[in-house]
Amino acid sequence: MNEYANSLKKTLTSLIREMSAAPAPYVQNPDFTRKEKLPFETVMQHLFLWAAIAYTRNSWNRRAMT
């Protein structure tokens, strides 16, 4: 991974940790206390991952069409 990507990953991870310390402003029903539920930090990481996957797929589809 290049230096920019590492820096971006560290920044995003840091921001997610800050948000997970007080998730109430970011969620409608902030109940991340039960063991069956995913922690806020994990949910945020997965959202970024899913967005990256969707972006990559769309980029590949656009390239295939041209």
DSSP file (Angstrom, degrees, kcal/mol; ACC not computed):
  #  RESIDUE AA STRUCTURE BP1 BP2  ACC     N-H-->O    O-->H-N    N-H-->O    O-->H-N    TCO  KAPPA ALPHA  PHI   PSI    X-CA   Y-CA   Z-CA
    1    1 A M              0   0    0      0, 0.0     2,-0.0     0, 0.0     0, 0.0   0.000 360.0 360.0 360.0 139.4    0.0    0.0    0.0
    2    2 A N     >  -     0   0    0      1,-0.1     4,-2.2     4,-0.0     5,-0.2  -0.224 360.0-102.3 -78.1 172.1    1.4    3.4   -0.8
    3    3 A E  H  > S+     0   0    0      1,-0.2     4,-2.4     2,-0.2     5,-0.2   0.883 119.7  51.5 -62.8 -41.6    2.0    6.2    1.7
    4    4 A Y  H  > S+     0   0    0      1,-0.2     4,-2.7     2,-0.2    -1,-0.2   0.923 110.1  49.3 -62.6 -44.0   -1.1    8.2    0.8
    5    5 A A  H  > S+     0   0    0      1,-0.2     4,-2.5     2,-0.2    -2,-0.2   0.905 111.5  49.3 -63.0 -41.7   -3.3    5.1    1.3
    6    6 A N  H  X S+     0   0    0     -4,-2.2     4,-2.3     2,-0.2    -1,-0.2   0.913 111.8  48.7 -63.1 -42.5   -1.7    4.3    4.6
    7    7 A S  H  X S+     0   0    0     -4,-2.4     4,-2.3     2,-0.2    -2,-0.2   0.919 112.2  48.4 -63.2 -43.8   -2.2    7.9    5.8
    8    8 A L  H  X S+     0   0    0     -4,-2.7     4,-2.7     1,-0.2     5,-0.2   0.908 110.7  50.9 -62.9 -42.8   -5.8    7.9    4.7
    9    9 A K  H  X S+     0   0    0     -4,-2.5     4,-2.6     1,-0.2    -1,-0.2   0.911 110.6  48.8 -62.2 -42.9   -6.5    4.6    6.4
   10   10 A K  H  X S+     0   0    0     -4,-2.3     4,-2.4     2,-0.2    -1,-0.2   0.907 112.3  48.9 -63.1 -41.9   -5.0    5.8    9.7
   11   11 A T  H  X S+     0   0    0     -4,-2.3     4,-2.5     2,-0.2    -2,-0.2   0.938 113.1  46.0 -63.9 -47.2   -7.1    9.0    9.5
   12   12 A L  H  X S+     0   0    0     -4,-2.7     4,-2.6     1,-0.2    -2,-0.2   0.911 113.0  50.2 -62.9 -42.4  -10.3    7.1    8.8
   13   13 A T  H  X S+     0   0    0     -4,-2.6     4,-2.2    -5,-0.2    -1,-0.2   0.910 111.1  49.4 -62.0 -42.2   -9.6    4.6   11.6
   14   14 A S  H  X S+     0   0    0     -4,-2.4     4,-2.1     2,-0.2    -2,-0.2   0.918 111.9  47.8 -63.0 -44.3   -8.9    7.5   14.0
   15   15 A L  H  X S+     0   0    0     -4,-2.5     4,-2.5     1,-0.2    -2,-0.2   0.896 110.5  51.6 -65.2 -39.9  -12.1    9.3   13.1
   16   16 A I  H  X S+     0   0    0     -4,-2.6     4,-2.4     2,-0.2    -1,-0.2   0.905 109.3  50.6 -63.5 -40.5  -14.1    6.1   13.4
   17   17 A R  H  X S+     0   0    0     -4,-2.2     4,-1.1     2,-0.2    -1,-0.2   0.901 110.3  49.7 -64.0 -40.3  -12.7    5.5   16.9
   18   18 A E  H  X S+     0   0    0     -4,-2.1     4,-0.7     1,-0.2     3,-0.4   0.923 112.6  47.5 -62.3 -43.8  -13.6    9.0   17.9
   19   19 A M  H >< S+     0   0    0     -4,-2.5     3,-0.8     1,-0.2    -2,-0.2   0.874 108.4  54.7 -65.1 -37.2  -17.1    8.5   16.6
   20   20 A S  H 3< S+     0   0    0     -4,-2.4    -1,-0.2     1,-0.2    -2,-0.2   0.726  96.2  66.3 -72.2 -19.7  -17.5    5.2   18.4
   21   21 A A  H 3< S+     0   0    0     -4,-1.1    -1,-0.2    -3,-0.4    -2,-0.2   0.829 124.3  12.8 -67.3 -30.6  -16.5    6.8   21.7
   22   22 A A  S << S+     0   0    0     -3,-0.8    -1,-0.3    -4,-0.7     4,-0.2  -0.610  74.2 163.1-143.8  78.8  -19.8    8.8   21.5
   23   23 A P    >>  +     0   0    0      0, 0.0     3,-2.1     0, 0.0     4,-0.9   0.614  49.4  96.6 -77.9 -11.5  -22.0    7.3   18.8
   24   24 A A  G >4 S+     0   0    0      1,-0.3     3,-0.7     2,-0.2    -4,-0.0   0.837  81.4  51.8 -51.4 -42.9  -25.3    8.9   19.8
   25   25 A P  G 34 S+     0   0    0      0, 0.0    -1,-0.3     0, 0.0    -6,-0.0   0.708 113.4  46.7 -67.5 -15.5  -25.1   11.9   17.4
   26   26 A Y  G <4 S+     0   0    0     -3,-2.1     2,-0.3    -7,-0.2    -2,-0.2   0.531 108.9  53.6-104.5  -8.4  -24.6    9.5   14.5
   27   27 A V    <<  -     0   0    0     -4,-0.9    -1,-0.0    -3,-0.7     0, 0.0  -0.923  63.6-142.8-130.8 153.9  -27.2    6.8   15.1
   28   28 A Q  S    S+     0   0    0     -2,-0.3    -1,-0.1     1,-0.3    -4,-0.0   0.917 101.5  22.0 -80.3 -45.8  -31.0    6.8   15.6
   29   29 A N  S    S-     0   0    0      2,-0.0     2,-2.5     0, 0.0    -1,-0.3  -0.786  78.2-161.2-122.3  85.6  -31.2    4.0   18.2
   30   30 A P        +     0   0    0      0, 0.0     2,-0.7     0, 0.0    -6,-0.1  -0.350  37.0 139.8 -74.3  71.4  -27.7    3.8   19.8
   31   31 A D        +     0   0    0     -2,-2.5     3,-0.2     1,-0.1    -2,-0.0  -0.768   4.5 140.8-114.7  85.5  -27.8    0.4   21.3
   32   32 A F        +     0   0    0     -2,-0.7     8,-0.1     1,-0.1    -1,-0.1  -0.063  48.3  92.5-109.5  30.0  -24.5   -1.2   20.7
   33   33 A T        +     0   0    0      6,-0.1    -1,-0.1     3,-0.0     2,-0.1   0.740  58.4  91.5 -98.0 -26.4  -24.3   -2.9   24.1
   34   34 A R  S >  S-     0   0    0     -3,-0.2     3,-1.0     1,-0.1    -3,-0.0  -0.431  75.6-131.0 -72.9 146.3  -25.8   -6.4   23.4
   35   35 A K  T 3  S+     0   0    0      1,-0.2    -1,-0.1    -2,-0.1    -3,-0.0   0.791 103.6  62.1 -66.4 -28.4  -23.4   -9.1   22.4
   36   36 A E  T 3  S+     0   0    0      2,-0.1    -1,-0.2     0, 0.0     2,-0.2   0.700  94.2  77.1 -72.8 -18.2  -25.5  -10.1   19.4
   37   37 A K  S <  S-     0   0    0     -3,-1.0    -5,-0.0     1,-0.1     0, 0.0  -0.616  86.7-111.2 -95.6 152.8  -25.0   -6.7   17.8
   38   38 A L        -     0   0    0     -2,-0.2    -4,-0.1     1,-0.1    -2,-0.1  -0.547  38.9-106.5 -76.1 144.1  -21.9   -5.5   16.0
   39   39 A P     >  -     0   0    0      0, 0.0     4,-2.1     0, 0.0     3,-0.3  -0.345  28.7-111.6 -67.0 154.5  -20.0   -2.7   17.7
   40   40 A F  H  > S+     0   0    0      1,-0.2     4,-2.4     2,-0.2     5,-0.2   0.889 116.8  55.0 -53.3 -45.3  -20.3    0.8   16.2
   41   41 A E  H  > S+     0   0    0      1,-0.2     4,-2.2     2,-0.2    -1,-0.2   0.895 108.3  48.2 -59.6 -42.0  -16.7    0.8   15.1
   42   42 A T  H  > S+     0   0    0     -3,-0.3     4,-2.3     2,-0.2    -1,-0.2   0.899 110.0  52.1 -66.1 -41.2  -17.1   -2.4   13.1
   43   43 A V  H  X S+     0   0    0     -4,-2.1     4,-2.2     1,-0.2    -2,-0.2   0.928 110.7  47.8 -60.7 -45.6  -20.3   -1.2   11.4
   44   44 A M  H  X S+     0   0    0     -4,-2.4     4,-2.0     1,-0.2    -2,-0.2   0.906 110.8  51.0 -64.0 -41.8  -18.5    2.0   10.3
   45   45 A Q  H  X S+     0   0    0     -4,-2.2     4,-2.1     1,-0.2    -1,-0.2   0.905 110.8  49.0 -62.1 -40.9  -15.6    0.0    9.0
   46   46 A H  H  X S+     0   0    0     -4,-2.3     4,-3.0     2,-0.2     5,-0.2   0.871 106.8  55.8 -67.7 -36.3  -17.9   -2.3    7.0
   47   47 A L  H  X S+     0   0    0     -4,-2.2     4,-2.3     2,-0.2    -1,-0.2   0.926 109.6  46.1 -61.1 -43.7  -19.8    0.7    5.5
   48   48 A F  H  X S+     0   0    0     -4,-2.0     4,-2.2     2,-0.2    -2,-0.2   0.903 113.1  50.2 -64.7 -40.2  -16.5    2.1    4.2
   49   49 A L  H  X S+     0   0    0     -4,-2.1     4,-2.4     2,-0.2    -2,-0.2   0.935 111.3  47.6 -62.8 -47.0  -15.5   -1.3    2.8
   50   50 A W  H  X S+     0   0    0     -4,-3.0     4,-2.5     1,-0.2    -1,-0.2   0.889 111.2  51.4 -63.0 -39.4  -18.9   -1.8    1.1
   51   51 A A  H  X S+     0   0    0     -4,-2.3     4,-2.4    -5,-0.2    -1,-0.2   0.907 109.9  49.7 -64.1 -40.7  -18.7    1.7   -0.4
   52   52 A A  H  X S+     0   0    0     -4,-2.2     4,-2.4     2,-0.2    -2,-0.2   0.902 110.9  49.5 -64.6 -41.0  -15.2    0.9   -1.7
   53   53 A I  H  X S+     0   0    0     -4,-2.4     4,-2.5     2,-0.2    -2,-0.2   0.926 111.7  48.3 -63.7 -44.4  -16.4   -2.3   -3.3
   54   54 A A  H  X S+     0   0    0     -4,-2.5     4,-2.4     2,-0.2    -2,-0.2   0.906 111.7  50.0 -62.7 -41.8  -19.3   -0.6   -4.9
   55   55 A Y  H  X S+     0   0    0     -4,-2.4     4,-2.2     2,-0.2    -1,-0.2   0.923 111.3  48.8 -62.1 -44.4  -17.1    2.1   -6.3
   56   56 A T  H  X S+     0   0    0     -4,-2.4     4,-2.4     2,-0.2    -2,-0.2   0.918 111.1  49.5 -62.8 -44.6  -14.6   -0.4   -7.7
   57   57 A R  H  X S+     0   0    0     -4,-2.5     4,-2.4     1,-0.2    -1,-0.2   0.915 111.2  49.3 -61.7 -42.9  -17.4   -2.4   -9.3
   58   58 A N  H  X S+     0   0    0     -4,-2.4     4,-2.2     1,-0.2    -1,-0.2   0.886 109.9  52.0 -64.4 -38.0  -18.8    0.7  -10.9
   59   59 A S  H  X S+     0   0    0     -4,-2.2     4,-2.0     2,-0.2    -2,-0.2   0.921 110.6  47.6 -63.6 -43.6  -15.4    1.7  -12.2
   60   60 A W  H  X S+     0   0    0     -4,-2.4     4,-2.3     1,-0.2    -2,-0.2   0.901 110.9  51.8 -64.4 -40.7  -14.9   -1.7  -13.8
   61   61 A N  H  X S+     0   0    0     -4,-2.4     4,-1.5     1,-0.2    -1,-0.2   0.901 109.3  49.7 -63.8 -40.4  -18.3   -1.6  -15.4
   62   62 A R  H  X S+     0   0    0     -4,-2.2     4,-0.9     1,-0.2    -1,-0.2   0.900 111.3  49.1 -65.1 -39.7  -17.6    1.8  -16.9
   63   63 A R  H >< S+     0   0    0     -4,-2.0     3,-0.5     1,-0.2    -2,-0.2   0.887 109.4  52.2 -66.4 -38.3  -14.3    0.6  -18.3
   64   64 A A  H 3< S+     0   0    0     -4,-2.3    -1,-0.2     1,-0.2    -2,-0.2   0.814 107.3  53.2 -67.7 -29.7  -16.0   -2.5  -19.8
   65   65 A M  H 3<        0   0    0     -4,-1.5    -1,-0.2     1,-0.2    -2,-0.2   0.688 360.0 360.0 -80.7 -18.1  -18.6   -0.4  -21.6
   66   66 A T    <<        0   0    0     -4,-0.9    -1,-0.2    -3,-0.5    -2,-0.2   0.465 360.0 360.0 -96.5 360.0  -16.1    1.9  -23.3
